[in-house]
């Protein structure tokens, strides 16, 4: 499907290349597409967008063992304030040093999870389609960013964050995005559908509450929207050659 207006797409490749979830929002933050499909299918959908910012929940490349090299670490002024540097990218290290949840991308000698290989493939295909990386000018018509929704929610949710895989954790994140302006039904309407009769008969409409993968996609799409429309509200961490992770700017201002 071809959209001639700006589109903001969030992609979660955590289930592998045959079940990649994605969500598309328009400039008004209204859902305009989404679903689940194989890598080629998702890339074809993105390729049909004339103007788009894509948020991929996953790394673009392997780590280059910068953290394991004292000389390069010193040259890049990378702080080591907690423990010893691990086998991960600089971007991931900087977030972990502040207690933020993020994956670890191995070097070429490490074991690469299947979902990461899918993420690498996504980034590669998007670059082939002309999508610029996160260091591009925010006015670029086509751009791809790497994001970690759980890091974003640490900035977007002011109170205690519930576990992402639990029902109320998913509801909390969905409500957060609703409050940020994503044009979806109020998640709290869910409770109007709950009656004693329905609960007793196992007819609870949990489908109204997003799955963990849908949460990831909507969060990534919203951050992609911010990267284009509110560039002062986002920042990035990382180094050239390993890739950057885009995060809410407040995390950089206060923690990094």
C-alpha positions in Angstrom: 0.0 0.0 0.0 1.4 3.4 -1.0 1.0 6.4 1.4 1.9 9.7 -0.1 1.9 11.5 3.2 4.4 11.0 6.1 4.4 7.6 7.8 6.0 6.5 11.0 6.6 2.8 11.3 7.6 0.7 14.3 9.0 -2.8 13.7 9.6 -5.6 16.2 11.7 -8.5 14.8 11.9 -10.4 18.0 9.9 -13.3 16.7 12.1 -13.9 13.7 12.1 -13.2 10.0 8.8 -15.0 9.3 6.8 -13.2 12.0 7.9 -9.6 12.0 5.4 -7.3 13.6 4.9 -3.7 12.4 2.7 -0.7 13.0 2.3 2.5 10.9 1.1 5.9 12.2 0.4 9.0 10.2 1.5 12.5 11.1 -1.6 12.9 13.3 -0.5 9.7 15.2 -3.5 7.7 13.8 -2.8 4.0 13.0 -2.9 3.6 9.3 -1.5 0.1 8.9 0.3 -2.8 10.5 0.3 -6.5 11.0 2.8 -9.4 10.9 4.7 -10.9 8.0 7.9 -12.2 6.6 10.9 -10.0 6.0 10.2 -9.5 2.3 6.6 -8.6 3.0 7.5 -6.0 5.6 10.2 -4.5 3.5 7.8 -4.2 0.6 5.3 -2.3 2.8 8.0 0.1 3.9 9.3 0.5 0.3 5.9 1.8 -0.7 6.2 4.8 1.6 7.4 8.0 -0.1 8.1 9.7 3.2 8.7 7.6 6.3 10.7 7.3 9.5 11.1 3.7 10.7 11.9 2.7 14.2 13.5 -0.8 14.4 13.6 -2.5 17.8 17.0 -4.1 17.2 20.6 -3.4 16.3 21.9 -2.5 12.9 25.4 -4.1 13.2 27.7 -6.2 15.3 29.8 -4.6 18.0 33.3 -3.7 16.9 34.9 -4.6 20.3 35.6 -0.9 21.0 34.9 -1.4 24.7 37.5 -4.2 24.9 40.2 -1.8 23.4 41.5 0.6 26.1 43.1 2.9 23.5 39.9 3.3 21.5 37.9 3.6 24.7 40.1 6.4 25.9 40.1 8.2 22.5 36.3 8.1 22.4 36.1 9.3 26.1 33.8 6.3 27.0 33.2 6.1 30.7 33.6 2.9 32.7 31.9 3.6 36.0 30.4 0.2 36.8 32.3 -3.1 36.5 34.3 -4.2 33.5 33.3 -3.4 30.0 31.5 -6.3 28.3 31.1 -7.7 24.8 28.5 -5.1 23.6 28.3 -2.0 21.6 29.2 1.4 23.0 25.5 2.5 22.8 24.4 -0.4 24.8 27.2 0.1 27.4 26.2 3.7 27.9 22.6 2.8 28.6 23.5 -0.1 30.9 25.9 2.0 32.9 22.8 4.0 33.9 20.8 1.0 34.8 18.6 1.1 31.7 17.4 -2.2 30.1 18.9 -3.0 26.7 20.1 -6.1 24.8 23.8 -6.9 24.2 24.9 -7.1 20.6 27.9 -9.5 20.2 31.0 -9.2 18.1 31.6 -11.4 15.1 33.1 -14.1 17.3 30.0 -14.2 19.5 26.8 -16.2 19.2 24.2 -14.1 17.3 20.5 -14.6 18.3 18.2 -15.2 15.3 16.1 -12.2 16.0 19.3 -10.0 15.9 20.1 -11.4 12.5 16.6 -10.4 11.4 17.2 -6.9 12.7 20.5 -6.7 10.8 18.7 -7.8 7.7 16.0 -5.1 8.2 18.5 -2.3 8.6 20.4 -3.5 5.6 17.3 -3.7 3.4 16.2 -0.2 4.5 19.6 1.3 3.7 19.3 -0.3 0.2 16.0 1.5 -0.2 17.6 4.8 0.6 16.7 5.2 4.2 19.3 7.3 6.0 20.6 6.3 9.4 19.8 8.1 12.7 22.5 10.6 12.3 20.7 12.1 9.3 19.2 15.5 9.1 15.6 15.2 10.6 14.3 16.8 7.5 15.3 13.7 5.4 12.3 12.1 3.7 13.4 8.6 4.6 15.1 7.7 7.8 15.6 4.6 10.0 16.4 4.7 13.7 17.2 2.0 16.2 15.2 2.1 19.4 14.6 0.2 22.7 11.0 0.8 23.8 11.7 -0.3 27.4 14.3 2.4 27.6 11.8 4.9 26.3 9.2 3.9 28.8 11.6 4.7 31.6 11.3 8.4 30.4 7.7 8.4 29.5 6.3 6.7 32.6 6.9 8.7 35.8 5.9 6.1 38.3 6.9 2.5 39.0 7.0 0.4 35.8 5.2 -2.9 35.8 6.7 -6.0 34.1 6.3 -5.7 30.3 5.0 -9.3 29.9 2.2 -9.0 32.5 -1.3 -7.9 31.6 -1.2 -4.7 33.7 2.3 -4.0 32.4 1.0 -4.0 28.8 -2.0 -1.9 29.8 0.3 0.6 31.6 2.4 1.0 28.4 -0.7 1.3 26.2 -2.2 3.9 28.4 1.2 5.8 28.4 1.1 6.0 24.6 -2.5 7.0 24.6 -1.6 9.9 27.0 1.3 10.9 24.7 -1.2 11.5 21.9 -1.3 8.2 19.9 -4.8 8.2 18.5 -6.2 5.0 19.8 -9.2 4.1 22.0 -8.8 4.8 25.7 -7.3 1.6 27.1 -9.3 2.1 30.3 -12.5 1.5 28.3 -11.5 -2.1 28.6 -12.8 -2.3 32.1 -16.3 -1.2 31.0 -16.5 -4.5 29.1 -15.7 -6.6 32.2 -18.8 -8.0 34.0 -19.1 -10.8 36.6 -20.9 -12.9 33.9 -18.1 -12.6 31.4 -15.3 -13.3 33.9 -17.2 -16.5 35.1 -17.6 -17.7 31.5 -14.1 -16.9 30.4 -15.2 -14.1 28.0 -12.7 -11.4 29.0 -11.9 -9.4 25.9 -8.1 -9.3 26.4 -7.6 -8.7 22.7 -8.4 -5.0 23.4 -5.1 -4.8 25.3 -2.0 -5.1 23.1 0.4 -8.0 23.0 4.0 -7.3 24.1 5.0 -7.1 20.4 2.3 -4.5 19.6 3.5 -2.4 22.5 7.0 -2.5 21.1 5.8 -1.5 17.6 3.6 1.4 18.7 6.4 2.7 21.0 8.9 2.5 18.2 6.5 4.2 15.8 5.9 7.0 18.3 9.6 7.6 18.8 10.0 7.7 15.0 7.3 10.4 14.9 9.2 12.3 17.6 12.5 12.0 15.7 10.9 13.9 12.8 8.4 16.2 14.4 10.0 16.9 17.8 13.7 16.4 17.2 14.6 18.3 20.3 12.8 15.6 22.4 15.1 12.8 21.2 18.8 12.2 21.3 21.1 9.3 20.4 24.0 7.4 22.0 26.6 5.4 20.3 29.5 5.8 17.9 30.0 5.8 14.1 30.7 2.2 12.8 28.6 0.5 15.5 25.4 2.4 15.2 23.3 4.7 17.4 20.3 4.1 19.7 17.7 6.8 19.7 16.3 7.6 23.1 14.1 10.4 24.7 16.3 13.4 25.2 15.6 13.6 28.9 17.6 10.4 29.4 20.7 12.0 27.9 20.2 15.2 29.8 19.7 13.6 33.1 21.6 10.3 33.0 24.1 10.1 30.3 
